[in-house]
Amino acid sequence: MRTQLIGNQTVKLLSQLTGQNLAVSDVTPQIVFMTDLIALLRGVIHADQKETEEEVAEFQQTLNKLNLNNQKTIKVTKLLLSGIEKLKLYADIDNFLILLVPLSDSEKLLLFGLGYRMAMADSNLDGAESKYLRNLGDRLEIEPRYLDVLESSFKGNSYNAGDLQELCELVDPARFHDLGTVFVNAADNLKTALSEIIYRVPVIEVISEPVVQTSPMATGGEYQKLQEFQIRKRSLLDQVNHLSLLIDNGIDESLLPITFRDDIQAIKHRLESQRFRIAVIGEFSQGKSTLLNALLGEEIQPVRAIPCSGSVSVLRYGDRKRVICRYIDGREEEIPIEAYQEKTEIPLEAALENRSDELLKNDLLEIVFEHPNLALCRNGVEIVDSPGLNDHPARSAITAQILKNIDAVIFLTSAAQTLSQGERDIIKDLQRQIVGDNITPLTNLFLIVNFIDLVRKDKDLQQLQALVNIFGYGKTPLLSGENRIHFISAQSALDDILEGNSGIYSQSFHEFKKAIERFLTDEQGAVMFQNITQKLNDLTQACVNDLNAAMHSVETKLPSSYKQEILEKIGEASGRFTTITKMVKILKQRTVDSAWQSWDQEKQLWKSEVLERSKKSGSRKGWQTQHNPIFSRDALIQDYVNQFSSTLQEVINEWAIKQLSNVIIPKELAILDKGIQEELSALNSSFSNLDAKIGTKFEDSFKPTFNNFDASYVVAFAAGGGVIGGGAAAAAFFLIPALALGPAIIIGIVAAAILSGTGLVAAMADAYYQIANQVCEAGFQEFEKAEEIMKPKIAEFVSIPFLDRAEAVAKLIKQVISECENSLELEERKHQGNLDQLRSSISTKKQDFEKLLPQ
C-alpha cells in the first residue's frame, strides 16, 4: 500500500465514517482496506436497487473469512459498517476515491475480484453491477483486460487464460504477507474462488502473445529448473485448494473438526509464502555488490557503497520498482528509488576504520528493494545482502539475523587474499550458527572466490584452487555437497551479461548460477515438497478417519445418556486444559526466576573473564592491536572497545548455551512434559472408556492426534540439543542484548577519561594496561545500565518453549471439543430422519478424500 498517499483527507473522511476523532497513527493499511472493501461490496449490492438474501449472506461470509483478530480493528470495522451505509460512501465516488487511491495495483485487483464475486452471489451479474464496477475501475485506471477476465470468468463465460493466470499471480496471498492477515485472508478467499472457476469453466480462450524479454538474463532458458519448480508448486497449491474446499464442506456439515481448517490453511500459507532465500556474505571490498548485480543481470546495488551496520538489503520481486525501509521500532517507509544508494551507504573511511559511532547510530533494520524485471527474483528467489563490516563486533548479530529462514549462503572471498583469518573466523561463526556446537559440514554454503581474472599464472591458479579445496573439503570438511566451490570474476561476468557477450568468465559464472539453482530446486525444494505432501496425506487420512467414525455413529444406536456423557467429556477436556495452562504459567515463571538468579551469579565471573583477557595482549584469547598509545591512541581505544564488546558477547553466549539451553530450561520442561503427558493420557483413556460404554468411535479420531502430539514439540527440544534449534540459536539470541552496550557511548566515555588525564605512565606496557583497564571500567558501567533491557529479553527467550507447548495443547483440546460437538450435531440429524441421505453424503465425502490418498 502506498502509505504516503494516506493524508489528512483520508483521516478526516475515516473520522466521519466512524464517528471517532482519529489520528494519522490510527489509520493503518488494514483499516483503509477494510473501508474500501465494505464500501465496494455495498456499492455492488445497491447498484441494481435491490438487496437479495444471497448478497447479504455473501457480504457477511466475505467479512467473516477475513478472520479479524485485532480488537481495535474489529471495533473500527463495526463503526465503518454503520458509517458507510449512513453516508453512502459507495455512491460518493469522489470521496470513495480518496480511500481507494493509496491501494497498490495488486490490492485494487484483490478488491475488485471480491467485488465481482459479490456481484455473482445471486448467480446473476446484473448490468448495473457491471457498470458500477467498470466505472470505478476506469477512475482507478485498472487495466480493462483484468476487469474483462474477472467478469467473464465469474459469469462462466470463456476467458483469456493468460490474463487469468497473470491476475492470479498479482493477487497471490504471498504478495500480501507483509501487510497482515486481513490482506492474506482476503487474497485466500479470492484465490479459492478463482480456483473454482478454473475447475468449473470448460471453455478457455487462449490468446498467444509475444514474449517480452526484459533483460539479457531472460534469454536462453535461464533458470528453467526454477521455472519448473514454480509450475510444480502451483500444481501442488491446486491440490491444497481442492482439499481445502472438501474440508470446508465437511466442517460446514459438522462432520470434521474446525481445527482441520487451521491445518490446511497453515499448509497453504507455507506453500504460498515459500520463497528461496539466498544470503550473500563477505567482507568489504570483495566484490559483493558486483556479484549481486551479476546474479540479477542489472546494476541494482551501488558498487562502492557499504550497507549500514545493523541493516541488510533484501532484493525481491514486486509488481513495480520501489524501496521500503524497515526500522527497528517497527516503522516502515517507502522512499524514492533514487534515495536507495544514499540509504545504503556509510562513509568509506568510517567502515575501513571501524568507527562504531558511525556504524551503530542507524536504527534501520533492513531495506527491501522490489523490482518487476529481475529474472532470478521473478522465479521465486529473494536475495539477502549482508553489510560488509569486517571485524566489527556487530558482525555476528547481523549474520544471525540474515541466517533466519535462509536456504543458501554465498560466502565471497578474493583471489588476491583468499580466506584471511578474519574470513575463516566468519565462516566458522556461520557454521556454528547454522549447525550448532556439534560442528558438521555445511550443505548450504557456497564458497566463491572472486577476482580470479587477477591470477595470471596457471601455477598460481592451481595453488589457489588447492588451498580453497583443502579448506572446504579437508580432514575436517567444512562443506558438504557437489559444486560448492567456484572461482569467478563477477565484474567480467557482469560486463558480458550487460553487453550480451559470452566468454570464459561468463561461462564460469553461469556454472555457478546453475549449481545454486540445482541446489535450491533438487535439494531444498525437493525436501519442501516432500514435507508438504506428507502433511497433506496425513490430514487427508485424518479426514477419512473422522468420516468413518461419523458413519459408525450413524449406524450405531447410542443410549439416551449419550448427550450428557459427551457434555461431561467436553467439560473434562476444558478442565485438563486449565490444569496444563496453570502448569505452564508456574513452570515458566520458575524458569525465568532461575535464569535471572543464574545471571546474577555469573555476572561477576563474566567481568573477571573479560578483565583477564584484556591483560593477555598478543595471546590467542587476549586483546589484539597494531596501534600504540602514543602515536595512534584513538585507534587503540577503538580496538579495545570492539574487543571488549566481542569478549563480553562470547562469555554471555557460553552461559546461554551451557546454563540456559542445556540446564535451566530443560529441567523445567521435563516436568511440564511429564505433566502434559499425564493429563492427555488420562483424557485419551477417558474417551476410550466412553467408546466402550456407549459405542462411539472417538478413539479412532483422537488416537493419531494424541500419538503424534509429543512429536510435535518434544523432538525440537531433544536432550543435548539445546532449546529452539540448539545452542546456536541461544547464542544468536544473546548477541542482540550484548550489543545494547552501545560501543559508541563507551568510546566517548573512555576517550574523555583518557584525554582529561594528566598523562600516561612512562612504561609502554603500563599504557596499554591503563587504556584496557579504563575501557573495561567504562564498559561495565554501561553493561550495568543495559541489564534493564537484557533481563526482559531473557524472560522472553525462556518463555518460548513453554508457550509453544501451551499453544499445541490448546489446538489439541480445540479439536477434541469440536469432535464432541460434531457428534452431538450428527446425533440430532439422525433423529431428524432421512438416514439414507446422511449415509450417502458421508460416503460421497469419504470417497472424495480417499481419491486424494496415494495408492
CORNORJO-V290234 format. One record per backbone hydrogen bond with DSSP energy under -0.5 kcal/mol. CO is the residue of the C=O (numbers start at 1). NH is the residue of the N-H. If there is no record, write none. Layout:
co=<CO;CO>
nh=<NH;NH>
This chain:
co=<1;2;3;5;7;8;9;10;11;12;13;14;15;15;20;23;23;24;26;28;29;30;31;32;33;34;35;36;37;38;39;40;41;42;43;44;45;46;50;52;53;54;55;56;57;58;59;60;61;63;64;69;70;71;72;73;74;75;76;77;78;79;80;81;82;83;84;84;88;88;89;91;92;93;94;95;95;96;96;97;100;102;104;105;106;107;108;109;110;111;112;113;114;115;116;118;120;124;126;127;128;129;130;131;132;133;134;135;136;137;138;143;143;144;145;146;147;148;149;150;151;152;152;153;159;159;160;161;162;163;164;165;166;167;169;172;173;174;176;176;177;180;181;182;183;184;185;186;187;188;189;190;191;192;193;194;195;196;197;200;202;203;203;204;205;205;206;211;212;215;216;219;221;223;224;225;226;227;228;229;230;231;232;233;234;235;236;237;238;239;240;241;242;243;244;245;246;247;248;249;250;250;251;257;258;258;259;260;261;262;263;264;265;266;267;268;269;271;276;276;277;277;278;279;279;280;281;283;287;288;289;290;291;292;293;293;298;301;302;308;312;313;313;314;314;315;316;322;323;324;325;326;326;327;331;333;333;335;336;337;339;340;341;347;348;349;350;351;354;355;355;356;363;365;366;367;367;368;368;369;370;371;373;374;375;376;376;377;380;382;382;383;383;384;384;385;387;389;392;394;395;396;397;398;399;401;403;408;409;409;410;410;411;412;413;414;417;417;420;421;422;423;424;425;426;427;428;429;430;431;432;437;442;444;445;446;446;447;447;448;448;449;450;451;452;454;457;458;459;460;461;462;463;464;465;466;467;468;469;470;472;472;474;475;478;484;486;486;488;489;490;491;492;493;494;495;496;496;503;504;505;506;507;508;509;510;511;512;513;514;515;516;517;518;518;519;519;520;521;523;524;525;526;527;528;529;530;531;532;533;534;535;536;537;538;539;540;541;542;543;544;545;546;547;548;549;550;551;552;556;559;561;562;563;564;565;566;567;568;569;570;571;572;573;574;575;576;577;578;579;580;581;582;583;584;585;586;587;588;589;590;591;592;593;594;595;596;597;598;599;600;602;603;604;605;606;607;608;609;610;611;612;612;613;613;615;616;623;628;632;633;634;635;636;637;638;639;640;641;642;643;644;645;646;647;648;649;650;651;652;653;654;655;655;656;657;659;659;660;663;664;665;666;667;668;669;670;671;672;673;674;675;676;677;678;679;680;681;682;683;684;685;686;687;688;689;690;691;697;697;698;698;699;701;702;703;704;705;706;708;709;709;710;710;713;714;715;716;718;726;726;727;728;729;730;731;732;732;733;733;734;735;736;737;738;739;742;742;743;744;745;746;747;748;749;750;751;752;754;763;764;765;766;767;768;769;770;771;772;773;774;775;776;777;778;779;780;781;782;783;784;785;786;786;787;788;789;790;791;792;793;794;795;796;797;799;800;801;802;803;804;805;806;807;808;809;810;811;812;813;814;815;816;817;818;819;820;821;822;823;824;825;826;827;828;830;834;835;836;837;838;839;840;841;842;843;844;845;846;847;849;849;850>
nh=<3;5;6;7;11;12;13;14;15;16;17;18;19;20;22;26;27;27;28;32;33;34;35;36;37;38;39;40;41;42;43;44;45;46;47;48;50;49;52;56;57;58;59;60;61;62;63;64;65;66;67;71;74;75;76;77;78;79;80;81;82;83;84;85;86;87;88;89;91;92;92;93;96;97;98;98;99;99;100;101;103;2;108;109;110;111;112;113;114;115;116;117;118;119;120;121;123;126;130;131;132;133;134;135;136;137;138;139;140;142;141;146;147;148;149;150;151;152;153;154;155;156;157;156;161;205;164;165;166;167;168;169;170;171;172;175;176;177;179;180;180;184;185;186;187;188;189;190;191;192;193;194;195;196;197;198;199;200;201;202;204;159;205;206;161;207;208;213;214;218;219;222;224;227;228;229;230;231;232;233;234;235;236;237;238;239;240;241;242;243;244;245;246;247;248;249;250;251;252;253;255;256;254;260;261;262;263;264;265;266;267;268;269;270;271;272;273;274;278;382;407;408;384;281;410;386;412;286;291;292;293;294;295;296;297;298;300;303;305;311;367;315;385;316;369;383;371;370;335;368;333;365;366;330;327;325;335;323;339;340;343;344;345;351;352;353;355;354;356;358;359;360;328;312;326;314;369;324;370;316;322;318;375;378;379;379;381;380;276;278;384;315;385;280;386;313;389;392;395;398;399;400;401;402;403;404;406;279;411;446;281;412;448;283;450;417;414;420;424;425;426;427;428;429;430;431;432;433;434;435;436;439;480;409;447;411;448;449;486;413;450;488;415;454;455;456;461;462;463;464;465;466;467;468;469;470;471;472;473;474;478;479;477;477;442;447;449;488;452;493;494;495;496;497;498;499;500;501;507;508;509;510;511;512;513;514;515;516;517;518;519;520;521;522;523;523;524;525;526;527;528;529;530;531;532;533;534;535;536;537;538;539;540;541;542;543;544;545;546;547;548;549;550;551;552;553;554;555;556;558;562;565;566;567;568;569;570;571;572;573;574;575;576;577;578;579;580;581;582;583;584;585;586;587;588;589;590;591;592;593;594;595;596;597;598;599;600;601;602;603;604;606;607;608;609;610;611;612;613;614;615;615;616;616;623;617;619;618;632;636;637;638;639;640;641;642;643;644;645;646;647;648;649;650;651;652;653;654;655;656;657;658;659;660;661;662;663;664;665;667;668;669;670;671;672;673;674;675;676;677;678;679;680;681;682;683;684;685;686;687;688;689;690;691;692;693;694;695;700;701;701;702;703;705;706;707;708;709;710;712;712;713;713;714;716;717;718;725;721;729;730;731;732;733;734;735;735;736;736;737;738;739;740;740;741;742;745;746;747;748;749;750;751;752;753;754;755;756;757;767;768;769;770;771;772;773;774;775;776;777;778;779;780;781;782;783;784;785;786;787;787;788;789;790;791;792;793;794;795;796;797;798;799;800;800;803;804;805;806;807;808;809;810;811;812;813;814;815;816;817;818;819;820;821;822;823;824;825;826;827;828;829;830;831;832;833;838;839;840;841;842;843;844;845;846;847;848;849;850;851;852;853;853>
